[in-house]
Amino acid sequence: MPDTFGVGIHVTDTELEFVVRVPSDIDPGWTDPDEFRRLVEVAVWERLDREATLRTVARTAETGDTVGLGTVSLDPDGTVREHDLSRPA
């Protein structure tokens, strides 16, 4: 059964940070938090245009905002089972 991660871009004074919301009941197969965050990020940018997405967030969001991009469901081996992603308008 895959785990579903929420993803977004958090706006600070100096940068745009990619954020991953981790489910509280995550599969024990995910042993390295840095690795699953990397896999989630790769899955997102394979499906969304990174440059266009970040440009839109920078133009429309305020400092302190987190702009949601949707969700990605992954197995612990990194297989993407489904996603509900969209670039912000």
C-alpha positions in Angstrom: 0.0 0.0 0.0 1.5 3.3 -1.0 1.9 6.4 1.3 0.5 9.7 0.2 2.6 12.8 0.6 1.3 16.3 0.4 3.7 18.7 -1.4 4.1 22.4 -1.7 6.4 25.4 -2.0 7.0 27.5 1.1 7.9 31.2 0.5 10.5 32.8 2.8 12.2 36.2 2.6 15.1 34.8 0.6 14.0 31.5 -1.1 11.3 29.1 -2.2 11.5 25.8 -0.2 10.1 22.5 -1.4 8.1 21.0 1.4 6.8 17.4 2.0 3.9 16.6 4.4 4.5 13.2 5.8 1.6 11.0 6.9 1.6 10.1 10.6 1.2 6.4 9.8 4.0 6.1 7.3 5.0 2.6 6.1 7.9 1.2 8.1 9.7 0.5 4.7 10.6 4.2 4.6 13.7 4.1 6.7 15.6 7.2 5.4 13.6 10.5 5.6 16.0 12.3 3.3 15.7 9.6 0.7 11.8 9.5 0.6 11.8 13.3 0.5 14.2 13.2 -2.5 12.0 10.6 -4.2 8.9 12.7 -3.6 10.6 15.7 -5.1 11.8 13.8 -8.1 8.3 12.5 -8.7 6.8 16.0 -8.5 9.3 17.6 -10.9 8.9 14.7 -13.4 5.2 15.7 -13.6 5.3 19.5 -13.2 7.4 22.1 -15.0 9.7 23.1 -12.2 10.7 26.5 -13.6 7.2 27.6 -14.5 5.8 26.4 -11.1 8.4 28.3 -9.1 8.0 31.4 -11.2 4.3 31.3 -10.6 4.7 30.8 -6.8 7.3 33.7 -6.6 4.9 36.0 -8.5 1.7 35.2 -6.6 2.6 34.2 -3.1 3.5 36.3 -0.1 6.4 35.6 2.4 5.2 33.0 4.9 2.7 31.4 2.5 2.9 27.7 1.6 1.4 27.0 -1.8 0.1 23.5 -2.2 0.9 21.5 -5.4 -1.1 18.4 -4.5 -0.2 14.9 -3.5 2.0 12.0 -4.6 1.4 8.4 -3.6 4.6 6.3 -3.5 5.7 2.8 -2.5 8.8 2.5 -0.3 10.8 1.4 -3.4 9.9 4.8 -5.0 7.2 3.6 -7.4 4.7 6.3 -8.0 1.2 4.8 -7.7 -0.8 7.9 -8.3 -0.7 11.7 -8.1 -2.9 14.7 -7.9 -0.5 17.5 -8.9 -1.1 20.9 -10.5 0.8 24.0 -11.0 -0.7 27.0 -9.1 -2.7 29.4 -11.2 
